Amino acid sequence: MTTLIFFLVETVLVIVLAGLTFTFFHYFRRLPAESLPEDELPNVTVLVPARNEESKIGRCLESLARQNYPRYEVIAIDDRSADRTGAIIQEIAARNPHVKYVRGTDTPPGWIGKCNALVSGVNYAKGEWYLFTDADTCHTPESLRYAVTYAQRNSADLISFMPVQELGSFWERVVMPVLLGSFLCGDPLNTINEHTNDRAYAYGQYILIRKSVYEACGGHASVHDQILDDISFARVVKSHGFHILSADGRLLYKVRMYTDLVSLWQGWTKNLFALIECRLLYLLTVIVLLNAAIVGPFISIFYVASLWQAGDISSQTCFLTSLLGFQITLLCAWYGRTAEHYTGVDLRHALLLPLGSLTVTVLYLHSAWLILSGKKVSWKGRRYTVHSDKAIDGQETPETTDLSGADAPPPSAVLDPALVKATSKKD
């Protein structure tokens, strides 16, 4: 009887995991391949902060330089990189009139580096809309056209888009499907898109916002100390009464967040506990759901196999086998549905789910320990202490080698801080 109860509970949890995910995608907004007439498309400024992204920034900027859009500019901010990021930006800016290079300023104490870089970049922006995107993204030629059209037609003040995730290495394929799949359970009804609902978040790799709204909410300075700057900023915007949306961004762009276990581990442990509001109850819920619904069925395979091998062909064994078959089928359906937003995986990689669930469990626990114990989290050469309110209280930044002066571009490709400040005061 105990075994039967275990199998029944396990089945219910698999149904819960799959049901929440299928519900999310049922209500998820789908982006049509539509465009406004060119004379109705507003001027857009794309802002790309980049720190130590020499392996990714070139692809990102080249894709942005090829946009099928009438009026736009790309401002790439070198956030005090210690590698060739700055030089690569300058080289691309020298041959692409849409791209401008900005050398970021030192990050003040108590500020997240990315927020400081974006505040620096916005000083140069001329667009009516701002697009904040990351250096690890790659955009389709119609990205701006489709995104702006959708935002305008849906009267959005801020809209963000879920990307296609590129998974290339073994650990990306192990961890990311479980981790990203679990996030979808947090808002299955997509209540973020309800203007009367307080829930707010954003996919930080692609946030499109009206300039007037950005300024009215205080810009990134309003969330300068928040480790989850994208989610925090979406909450600020919605709290001011503006209309925010999220939608499917598969037509717009793809992203490869991490390429190895070290960067993946540092990237997620710095903010994973914060993503569940730094609450131990939520932590326990996530760990139990993932391991019971994902690891449990794979363990049960060995138990059921041992029954058949021992010659137990009782009605209970047949019933347990049927339950297990249902669980595995549902897990495969869950994996297949979420995998529509990944490249580099197929149904065979579902065999990695148990390892992924256990690894994600350790990630959550490590992230919680770093925050609750007051230990510093590390990211791109910077170290932060993150508190349970998701704010940082300081930063340690090692000295960097300034490589941005190499292969200096012509003056037209560089934005002069003194000139911009003078122009701003005049305006």
Residue pairs with C-beta under 8 A, 6 or more apart in sequence:
3 303
3 316
3 320
4 316
4 319
4 320
7 300
7 320
7 323
7 324
8 323
9 292
10 292
10 293
10 296
10 297
10 300
10 323
10 327
11 323
11 326
11 327
13 288
13 289
13 292
13 293
13 296
14 293
14 296
14 297
14 327
14 330
14 331
15 330
16 289
16 293
17 185
17 289
17 290
17 293
17 294
17 334
18 330
18 331
18 333
18 334
20 184
20 185
20 188
21 181
21 184
21 185
21 188
21 334
21 337
21 338
22 334
22 337
23 188
23 189
24 184
24 185
24 187
24 188
24 189
24 190
25 184
25 337
27 188
27 189
27 190
28 162
28 190
28 247
28 248
29 190
29 193
29 245
29 246
29 247
29 248
30 247
30 248
31 146
31 147
31 150
31 161
31 247
31 248
31 249
31 250
31 251
31 252
32 146
32 150
33 142
33 146
33 251
34 146
34 149
34 150
34 153
35 41
35 142
35 145
35 146
35 149
36 148
36 149
36 152
36 153
38 70
40 152
41 69
41 70
41 71
41 145
41 148
41 149
42 71
42 127
42 128
42 129
42 148
42 152
43 71
43 72
43 126
43 127
43 128
43 129
44 69
44 71
44 72
44 73
44 127
44 128
44 129
44 130
44 131
44 144
44 148
45 72
45 73
45 74
45 75
45 125
45 126
45 127
45 129
45 130
45 131
45 211
46 64
46 72
46 73
46 74
46 75
46 130
46 131
46 133
46 144
47 75
47 77
47 118
47 121
47 122
47 125
47 130
47 131
47 132
47 133
48 57
48 60
48 61
48 64
48 74
48 75
48 76
48 77
48 133
48 134
48 135
49 77
49 79
49 104
49 114
49 117
49 118
49 121
49 134
49 135
50 57
50 60
50 76
50 77
50 78
50 79
50 81
50 85
50 89
50 135
51 78
51 79
51 80
51 81
51 85
51 113
51 114
51 117
51 380
51 381
52 81
52 82
52 83
52 85
52 380
52 381
53 60
53 81
53 83
53 85
53 135
53 136
54 81
54 83
54 84
54 85
54 88
55 259
56 135
56 136
56 256
57 76
57 85
57 88
57 89
57 135
58 88
58 92
59 138
60 133
60 134
60 135
60 136
60 137
60 138
60 139
61 74
61 76
61 88
61 89
61 92
61 96
61 99
62 92
63 137
63 138
63 139
63 140
63 143
63 253
64 74
64 98
64 99
64 133
64 139
65 74
65 92
65 96
65 98
65 99
66 141
67 98
67 139
67 141
67 143
67 144
67 145
68 141
68 142
68 144
68 145
69 144
69 145
69 148
72 98
72 127
72 144
73 98
73 99
73 100
73 125
73 126
73 127
74 96
74 98
74 99
74 100
75 100
75 102
75 121
75 124
75 125
75 415
76 89
76 92
76 93
76 99
76 100
76 101
76 102
77 102
77 103
77 104
77 117
77 118
77 120
77 121
78 85
78 86
78 89
78 101
78 102
78 103
78 104
78 404
79 104
79 107
79 113
79 114
79 116
79 117
80 104
80 106
80 107
80 113
80 397
80 400
81 400
81 403
81 404
82 381
82 400
82 401
82 403
83 403
84 403
84 406
85 135
85 403
85 404
86 101
86 103
86 402
86 403
86 404
86 405
86 406
87 403
87 404
87 406
87 407
89 99
89 101
89 404
90 101
90 404
90 406
90 407
90 408
90 409
90 413
90 414
91 407
91 409
92 99
93 99
93 100
93 101
93 409
93 413
93 414
94 407
94 409
94 410
94 413
97 412
99 413
100 124
100 413
100 414
100 415
101 409
101 413
101 414
101 415
102 120
102 121
102 124
102 415
103 404
104 116
104 117
104 120
104 121
105 116
105 120
106 397
107 113
107 116
107 117
107 382
107 395
107 397
108 116
109 394
109 395
110 224
110 225
110 392
110 393
110 394
110 395
111 224
111 225
111 395
112 223
112 224
112 225
112 226
112 227
112 229
112 384
112 392
113 380
113 382
113 395
113 397
114 229
115 220
115 221
115 223
115 224
115 226
115 229
116 224
118 132
118 219
118 220
119 219
119 220
119 221
119 224
122 130
122 214
122 219
122 220
123 417
123 420
123 421
123 424
124 415
124 420
125 211
127 211
128 210
128 211
129 148
129 151
129 208
129 209
129 210
129 211
130 208
130 209
130 210
130 211
130 214
131 144
131 147
131 206
131 207
131 208
132 204
132 206
132 207
132 208
132 209
133 139
133 205
133 206
133 207
133 253
134 204
134 205
134 255
136 205
136 255
136 256
136 257
137 163
137 205
137 206
137 253
137 254
137 255
138 253
138 254
138 255
139 252
139 253
140 251
140 252
140 253
142 251
142 252
143 251
143 252
143 253
146 251
146 252
147 159
147 161
147 206
147 208
147 249
147 252
148 208
150 156
150 159
150 247
151 159
151 208
151 245
154 245
155 243
156 208
156 243
156 244
156 245
157 209
157 210
157 213
157 237
157 242
157 243
157 244
158 202
158 207
158 208
158 209
158 210
158 213
158 234
158 237
158 242
158 243
158 244
158 245
159 207
159 208
159 209
159 244
159 245
159 246
159 247
160 202
160 203
160 204
160 206
160 207
160 208
160 230
160 234
160 244
160 245
160 246
160 247
161 203
161 206
161 208
161 246
161 247
161 248
161 249
161 252
161 253
162 203
162 246
162 247
162 248
162 249
162 250
162 341
163 203
163 205
163 206
163 249
163 250
163 252
163 253
163 254
163 255
163 341
164 249
164 250
164 253
164 254
164 255
164 341
164 342
164 343
165 176
165 180
165 254
165 255
165 256
165 257
165 341
165 342
165 343
166 254
166 255
166 256
166 342
166 343
166 344
167 173
167 176
167 177
167 256
167 342
167 343
167 344
167 345
168 256
168 259
168 344
169 259
169 260
169 261
171 260
171 261
171 264
171 359
172 258
172 259
172 264
172 344
173 344
173 345
173 349
173 352
174 352
174 355
174 356
174 359
175 264
175 268
175 356
175 359
175 360
175 363
176 257
176 264
176 342
177 335
177 338
177 339
177 342
177 345
177 349
177 352
177 353
177 356
178 290
178 294
178 353
178 356
178 357
178 359
178 360
179 268
179 356
179 360
179 363
180 338
180 341
181 334
181 335
181 338
182 286
182 289
182 290
182 360
183 275
184 338
185 289
187 199
187 201
190 246
191 197
191 199
192 199
192 200
192 201
192 234
192 244
192 245
192 246
193 245
193 246
195 243
198 238
200 231
200 234
200 235
200 237
200 238
200 239
200 244
201 230
201 231
201 234
201 235
201 246
202 230
202 231
202 233
202 234
202 244
202 246
203 230
203 246
203 249
204 229
204 230
204 231
205 253
205 255
206 249
206 252
206 253
207 230
207 233
207 234
209 237
213 237
213 240
213 242
216 240
216 242
217 233
217 236
217 237
217 240
217 242
218 236
220 229
220 233
222 233
222 236
223 229
223 232
223 233
223 236
225 391
225 392
225 393
226 232
226 233
226 390
226 391
226 392
227 270
227 271
227 274
227 377
227 384
227 386
227 390
227 391
227 392
228 271
228 274
228 275
228 390
231 275
232 390
234 244
237 244
238 244
250 340
250 341
254 343
257 264
257 267
258 264
258 267
265 363
265 366
266 377
266 378
266 379
267 379
268 363
268 367
269 363
269 366
269 367
269 370
269 377
270 367
270 370
270 377
270 378
270 379
270 384
270 386
271 367
271 377
271 386
272 363
272 364
272 367
273 283
273 364
273 367
273 368
273 370
273 371
273 372
274 367
274 371
274 386
274 390
276 282
276 283
276 286
276 364
278 368
278 371
278 388
278 389
278 390
280 368
283 364
283 365
283 368
286 364
287 361
287 364
287 365
290 357
290 360
290 361
291 357
291 358
291 361
293 331
294 331
294 353
294 354
294 356
294 357
295 353
295 354
295 357
295 358
296 327
297 324
297 327
297 328
297 331
298 353
298 354
299 354
300 320
300 324
300 327
301 324
301 328
304 317
304 320
304 321
304 324
307 317
307 320
308 317
308 321
331 350
331 353
332 347
332 350
335 347
335 349
335 350
335 353
336 347
339 345
339 346
339 347
339 349
369 375
370 376
370 377
370 386
371 377
371 386
371 387
371 388
372 388
374 385
375 385
376 383
376 384
376 385
376 396
377 383
377 384
377 385
377 386
381 397
381 398
381 400
382 395
382 396
382 397
383 395
383 396
384 392
384 394
384 395
385 392
385 393
385 394
386 392
387 393
408 414
